[in-house]
Amino acid sequence: MADNGSSTQHNSQYIVDSPPLDYTPDERGLGYQCFDCMKKYSDKIAQYLADTDEEETYESLLSRCIRVAMGLKSRGLTKEDVVIIYSTNQKNSCVPFIACLFLGIPVGTLDPMLFPSDTTHLLKEVAPKVLFVVPKSVDFINSCVKEAGINAEIIVFDETEDHESFMELLKPQEGESEFVPETVSSLDETAVISFSNTTTGLPKGIMISHYALLVECNSLADTQNFGSVSLTHATLYWISTVAILSAMVYTGGARVIRSKFDAGLTWSLLEKYQIGI
């Protein structure tokens, strides 16, 4: 995996001193910040599911994230492992993402629009221990995992006969009310693995630290034009979507989620949900 720039040599003539941050990131990590904010905003709407006209509070979302985090922890996953999500936008796509943040496990998302060769290459590069996959892509991911030569558990976002169902992870668990996230040893630890887009070579995994995302999250929250509701078409494969998810949790805002872009519905969604970004 490629580093997020820490090894790059900069020419001194291009270095500009940045102003000091008027913000102290939570030294416990992004997962702890998300956990505290989700509890703080428990009665606020976290997600509007535009495809089904549903809505969900932070209390409900937090409960599912805790249960999935406990399920991953029971599998023995640590900060040395990687979890990958392969999903379109849907009700549960952010749940394992946040659950991994709770545990300090590096998490990444692959976009279903990627070519098979790119998907196989990236799976081989990051070697995930667990893959969360939408049902229609299970055969495709099985093929890519085999081609990459890795050993990964596949969890399917639905009922399934051949793999573990995500629904099993959502069952109530003993001790979930006492759950607390893992504390990171350093904010320089990897929180999220993003993937580069390139026209001249194969994509690469880019490690994004807790510090970088905490600062970006705070910066977005401080932006005067940042509304209390955002519209999400892009998947968590895009770092911009990760930043918006983090910022909305930080501020107690809501995301309007659509499984795919529909230009004809965009203006009606903006009006219906009073979207500010």
C-alpha positions as CSV (number, residue, x, y, z in Angstrom):
1,M,0.0,0.0,0.0
2,A,1.2,3.4,-0.8
3,D,1.9,5.9,2.0
4,N,-0.2,9.1,2.1
5,G,2.8,11.3,1.3
6,S,4.9,11.1,4.4
7,S,8.0,9.9,2.5
8,T,7.7,12.5,-0.3
9,Q,10.7,14.9,-0.5
10,H,9.6,18.5,-1.0
11,N,11.6,21.3,-2.5
12,S,12.1,23.9,0.2
13,Q,11.1,26.8,-2.1
14,Y,7.6,25.4,-2.3
15,I,7.1,24.9,1.4
16,V,4.6,27.3,2.9
17,D,4.0,27.4,6.7
18,S,0.4,26.5,7.6
19,P,-1.4,28.5,10.2
20,P,-1.8,26.8,13.5
21,L,-5.0,24.7,13.9
22,D,-7.6,26.2,16.1
23,Y,-8.7,22.6,16.9
24,T,-7.5,19.7,18.9
25,P,-8.3,16.4,17.4
26,D,-9.6,13.7,19.7
27,E,-6.4,11.8,20.5
28,R,-8.4,8.6,21.0
29,G,-9.1,8.4,17.2
30,L,-11.8,9.0,14.6
31,G,-13.8,6.0,15.8
32,Y,-14.1,7.4,19.3
33,Q,-15.2,10.7,18.0
34,C,-17.9,9.1,15.8
35,F,-19.0,7.0,18.8
36,D,-19.4,10.0,21.1
37,C,-21.2,12.1,18.5
38,M,-23.6,9.3,17.6
39,K,-24.5,9.0,21.3
40,K,-24.8,12.8,21.6
41,Y,-27.1,13.0,18.6
42,S,-29.0,9.8,19.2
43,D,-32.4,11.2,18.5
44,K,-31.4,13.0,15.3
45,I,-31.8,11.6,11.8
46,A,-28.6,10.0,10.5
47,Q,-29.9,8.7,7.2
48,Y,-32.7,9.4,4.8
49,L,-33.0,6.4,2.4
50,A,-34.5,8.1,-0.7
51,D,-35.0,4.8,-2.6
52,T,-37.4,3.5,0.0
53,D,-38.5,6.7,1.7
54,E,-37.2,5.5,5.1
55,E,-35.3,7.4,7.8
56,E,-33.0,6.2,10.6
57,T,-31.8,7.9,13.8
58,Y,-28.3,7.9,15.1
59,E,-29.4,5.7,17.9
60,S,-30.5,3.0,15.5
61,L,-27.4,3.3,13.4
62,L,-25.1,3.2,16.4
63,S,-26.7,0.0,17.6
64,R,-26.0,-1.8,14.4
65,C,-22.4,-0.4,14.2
66,I,-21.7,-1.7,17.7
67,R,-23.1,-5.2,16.9
68,V,-21.0,-5.4,13.7
69,A,-17.9,-4.2,15.6
70,M,-18.4,-6.8,18.2
71,G,-18.8,-9.4,15.5
72,L,-15.5,-8.4,13.9
73,K,-13.7,-8.3,17.2
74,S,-14.9,-11.9,18.0
75,R,-13.2,-13.0,14.8
76,G,-9.9,-11.8,16.2
77,L,-9.4,-8.9,13.8
78,T,-6.8,-6.3,14.9
79,K,-5.4,-3.1,13.7
80,E,-3.0,-5.1,11.6
81,D,-5.8,-6.4,9.4
82,V,-7.9,-4.8,6.7
83,V,-11.6,-4.9,6.0
84,I,-13.0,-4.1,2.5
85,I,-16.6,-3.2,1.6
86,Y,-18.0,-3.8,-1.9
87,S,-21.3,-2.2,-2.1
88,T,-23.6,0.4,-3.7
89,N,-25.1,3.0,-1.5
90,Q,-27.7,1.3,0.8
91,K,-28.9,1.3,4.4
92,N,-26.1,-0.8,5.7
93,S,-23.1,0.2,3.5
94,C,-21.7,2.6,6.1
95,V,-22.3,0.2,9.1
96,P,-19.1,-2.0,8.8
97,F,-17.2,1.1,7.8
98,I,-18.0,2.9,11.1
99,A,-17.7,-0.4,13.0
100,C,-14.1,-0.7,11.7
101,L,-13.4,2.8,12.9
102,F,-14.6,1.8,16.3
103,L,-12.0,-0.9,16.4
104,G,-9.2,1.0,14.7
105,I,-9.2,-1.5,11.9
106,P,-8.1,0.0,8.5
107,V,-11.2,-0.1,6.2
108,G,-11.6,0.6,2.5
109,T,-14.3,0.5,-0.1
110,L,-14.2,-0.8,-3.6
111,D,-16.6,0.8,-6.1
112,P,-18.8,-1.7,-8.1
113,M,-17.9,0.3,-11.3
114,L,-14.3,-0.9,-11.2
115,F,-13.0,-3.3,-13.8
116,P,-12.4,-6.9,-12.7
117,S,-8.7,-6.5,-13.2
118,D,-8.5,-3.4,-11.0
119,T,-10.7,-5.1,-8.3
120,T,-8.4,-8.2,-8.3
121,H,-5.3,-6.0,-8.2
122,L,-6.5,-4.0,-5.2
123,L,-7.7,-7.1,-3.3
124,K,-4.2,-8.6,-3.8
125,E,-2.5,-5.4,-2.7
126,V,-4.4,-4.9,0.6
127,A,-5.2,-8.6,1.3
128,P,-8.4,-8.0,3.4
129,K,-9.4,-10.5,6.1
130,V,-13.1,-9.8,5.7
131,L,-15.1,-8.5,2.7
132,F,-18.7,-7.1,3.0
133,V,-20.4,-7.7,-0.3
134,V,-23.8,-6.9,-1.9
135,P,-25.6,-10.1,-3.0
136,K,-25.5,-9.5,-6.7
137,S,-21.7,-9.2,-6.6
138,V,-20.9,-12.3,-4.6
139,D,-19.9,-14.4,-7.6
140,F,-17.8,-11.6,-9.0
141,I,-16.0,-11.1,-5.8
142,N,-15.4,-14.8,-5.3
143,S,-13.8,-14.9,-8.7
144,C,-11.6,-11.8,-7.9
145,V,-10.6,-13.3,-4.5
146,K,-9.6,-16.5,-6.2
147,E,-7.6,-14.7,-8.9
148,A,-5.9,-12.6,-6.3
149,G,-4.8,-15.7,-4.3
150,I,-6.0,-14.4,-1.0
151,N,-7.9,-15.9,1.9
152,A,-10.8,-13.6,2.9
153,E,-14.1,-14.2,4.6
154,I,-17.1,-12.9,2.6
155,I,-20.1,-11.5,4.5
156,V,-23.1,-10.8,2.4
157,F,-25.5,-7.9,2.9
158,D,-28.5,-10.2,2.9
159,E,-29.6,-13.7,3.6
160,T,-27.3,-16.2,1.9
161,E,-26.6,-20.0,1.9
162,D,-23.0,-20.0,0.9
163,H,-21.5,-17.3,3.1
164,E,-22.3,-15.6,6.4
165,S,-25.2,-13.2,6.3
166,F,-24.7,-9.6,7.5
167,M,-28.1,-10.1,9.2
168,E,-26.5,-12.5,11.7
169,L,-24.1,-9.7,12.9
170,L,-27.1,-7.5,13.6
171,K,-28.6,-9.8,16.2
172,P,-28.5,-8.5,19.8
173,Q,-25.3,-9.4,21.6
174,E,-24.5,-9.7,25.3
175,G,-22.6,-6.7,26.6
176,E,-23.4,-4.4,23.7
177,S,-24.6,-1.7,26.1
178,E,-21.1,-1.6,27.7
179,F,-19.3,-1.4,24.4
180,V,-16.6,1.2,24.0
181,P,-14.3,1.8,21.0
182,E,-10.7,0.9,20.8
183,T,-8.3,3.8,21.5
184,V,-5.6,4.4,18.9
185,S,-1.9,4.5,20.0
186,S,-1.3,7.4,17.6
187,L,-3.4,9.6,15.3
188,D,-0.9,8.7,12.6
189,E,-2.4,5.2,12.5
190,T,-4.3,4.3,9.3
191,A,-8.1,4.8,9.6
192,V,-9.2,4.5,6.0
193,I,-7.6,3.1,2.9
194,S,-8.6,5.1,-0.2
195,F,-7.7,4.0,-3.7
196,S,-6.0,6.1,-6.4
197,N,-7.4,6.6,-9.9
198,T,-5.0,6.5,-12.7
199,T,-4.9,6.4,-16.5
200,T,-1.2,5.4,-16.7
201,G,-0.9,2.5,-14.4
202,L,-2.6,0.3,-11.8
203,P,-4.5,2.0,-8.9
204,K,-2.9,1.8,-5.4
205,G,-4.0,1.8,-1.8
206,I,-3.5,5.1,0.0
207,M,-3.4,5.1,3.8
208,I,-5.4,8.0,5.3
209,S,-4.6,8.7,9.0
210,H,-7.0,9.4,11.8
211,Y,-5.4,12.8,12.2
212,A,-6.0,13.7,8.5
213,L,-9.7,12.7,8.6
214,L,-10.3,14.4,12.0
215,V,-8.9,17.7,10.7
216,E,-10.8,17.4,7.4
217,C,-14.0,16.6,9.3
218,N,-13.6,19.6,11.6
219,S,-12.8,21.9,8.6
220,L,-15.9,20.7,6.7
221,A,-18.0,21.2,9.8
222,D,-16.7,24.8,10.2
223,T,-17.5,25.7,6.6
224,Q,-20.3,28.2,6.5
225,N,-22.0,26.6,3.5
226,F,-22.1,23.2,5.1
227,G,-25.8,22.3,5.6
228,S,-27.4,19.9,8.1
229,V,-28.4,17.5,5.3
230,S,-26.3,16.2,2.5
231,L,-27.1,14.2,-0.6
232,T,-24.9,11.2,-1.3
233,H,-24.7,9.6,-4.7
234,A,-21.0,8.5,-4.7
235,T,-20.0,5.4,-2.7
236,L,-17.5,5.4,0.2
237,Y,-14.9,4.4,-2.4
238,W,-14.5,8.2,-2.8
239,I,-12.6,10.0,-0.1
240,S,-15.0,13.0,-0.5
241,T,-17.9,10.7,0.6
242,V,-15.8,9.5,3.6
243,A,-15.2,13.1,4.6
244,I,-18.9,14.0,4.3
245,L,-19.9,11.0,6.3
246,S,-17.4,11.9,9.1
247,A,-18.5,15.5,9.1
248,M,-22.2,14.7,9.2
249,V,-21.7,12.4,12.2
250,Y,-19.6,15.1,13.9
251,T,-22.3,17.7,13.5
252,G,-25.3,15.4,13.9
253,G,-26.4,16.0,10.3
254,A,-28.2,13.6,8.0
255,R,-27.2,12.0,4.7
256,V,-29.8,11.4,1.9
257,I,-28.7,8.2,0.3
258,R,-29.5,7.1,-3.2
259,S,-28.3,3.8,-4.7
260,K,-27.6,5.5,-8.1
261,F,-27.6,8.9,-9.6
262,D,-30.8,10.0,-11.3
263,A,-30.6,13.5,-12.8
264,G,-34.4,13.7,-13.0
265,L,-34.9,13.2,-9.3
266,T,-32.1,15.5,-8.1
267,W,-34.0,18.7,-7.8
268,S,-37.0,17.0,-6.1
269,L,-34.6,15.5,-3.6
270,L,-33.0,18.8,-2.9
271,E,-36.4,20.4,-2.2
272,K,-37.9,17.4,-0.3
273,Y,-35.0,17.1,2.2
274,Q,-33.9,20.7,2.2
275,I,-30.4,19.7,1.3
276,G,-27.7,22.3,1.9
277,I,-24.7,20.7,0.3
